Amino acid sequence: MARRAVMTLFSAPTAPWSHRTRLVLAEKGIAIDVVNVDVGKLPEDLLDLNPYHSLPTLVDRDLVLYDSRVIIDYLDERFPHPPLMPIDPVTRAQFRVALYRVERDWYAMAADIEADPHGKTAAHSRRVLGEAIAASAEVFKAKPFFLSDDFSLVDASIAPILWRLARFGIVLPPQAQPIVKYMNAIFSRPTFRASLTDAERSMRP
Ligand SMILES: N[C@@H](CCC(=O)N[C@@H](CS)C(=O)NCC(=O)O)C(=O)O
């Protein structure tokens, strides 16, 4: 591929995996060339670079990274300010478990809904995801961010799913009020606004 002056992120304009990567970039104020890519029409150079042909893919000179988790971990280490993971090993491990669960459960159910919104699997995932989010509401009562006074990779991962709730056809019950408050706070951050593509901006009224 042609040499690029800055880092390049190949990003899907409506997908939560790409969105969390763009959000981490915005939180850290990293200058990067974001290339919006149609999932069904990946550019030739991306097909050569990433054996999984997946988005997002980050290219930083000779380094090619894929899988959004690998990318956000790299960005947090390569650009340490502001840090997006806690320092002490026990809290770090707790945050990693939270990331694992959000990816394995929330992102997987979001993918089911996106894949076939009118299918049976989507109906099941819509219900289970809505219940899982409502059940987590207590977690957001005590602190402004996920178990923390500071924004972290967990918040960057949760926010793209919450932003898509209306798109997914999920309505939260009244007991989920703390999470609605959390959503409003996250969505009004200038960094969050900066992370959105035009297509994502139109996902919520
Ligand atoms: N675990 C991956 C999932 C990424 C993913 O599924 N990306 C989709 C776009 S939303 C993709 O690249 N699909 C293209 C394909 O499978 O050919 C990550 O976190 O990056």
The ligand as an SDF file (V2000), in Angstrom:
LIG
                    3D

 20 19  0  0  0  0  0  0  0  0999 V2000
  -13.9100   -8.8430   16.9400 N   0  0  0  0  0  0  0  0  0  0  0  0
  -13.7960   -7.9580   15.7970 C   0  0  0  0  0  0  0  0  0  0  0  0
  -15.1360   -7.8960   15.1040 C   0  0  0  0  0  0  0  0  0  0  0  0
  -15.1280   -6.9370   13.9420 C   0  0  0  0  0  0  0  0  0  0  0  0
  -16.2100   -7.2190   12.9090 C   0  0  0  0  0  0  0  0  0  0  0  0
  -16.9870   -8.1630   12.9910 O   0  0  0  0  0  0  0  0  0  0  0  0
  -16.2230   -6.3670   11.8880 N   0  0  0  0  0  0  0  0  0  0  0  0
  -17.1110   -6.4930   10.7490 C   0  0  0  0  0  0  0  0  0  0  0  0
  -17.6670   -5.1560   10.3940 C   0  0  0  0  0  0  0  0  0  0  0  0
  -18.8680   -4.6380   11.4890 S   0  0  0  0  0  0  0  0  0  0  0  0
  -16.3130   -6.8800    9.5270 C   0  0  0  0  0  0  0  0  0  0  0  0
  -15.1830   -6.4920    9.4010 O   0  0  0  0  0  0  0  0  0  0  0  0
  -16.9120   -7.6010    8.6150 N   0  0  0  0  0  0  0  0  0  0  0  0
  -16.2870   -7.8440    7.3280 C   0  0  0  0  0  0  0  0  0  0  0  0
  -16.2100   -9.2850    6.9820 C   0  0  0  0  0  0  0  0  0  0  0  0
  -16.4370  -10.1050    7.8910 O   0  0  0  0  0  0  0  0  0  0  0  0
  -15.8920   -9.5500    5.8400 O   0  0  0  0  0  0  0  0  0  0  0  0
  -13.3510   -6.5970   16.3090 C   0  0  0  0  0  0  0  0  0  0  0  0
  -13.5940   -6.2710   17.4790 O   0  0  0  0  0  0  0  0  0  0  0  0
  -12.7290   -5.8510   15.5560 O   0  0  0  0  0  0  0  0  0  0  0  0
  1  2  1  0
  2  3  1  0
  2 18  1  0
  3  4  1  0
  4  5  1  0
  5  6  2  0
  5  7  1  0
  7  8  1  0
  8  9  1  0
  8 11  1  0
  9 10  1  0
 11 12  2  0
 11 13  1  0
 13 14  1  0
 14 15  1  0
 15 16  2  0
 15 17  1  0
 18 19  2  0
 18 20  1  0
M  END
$$$$
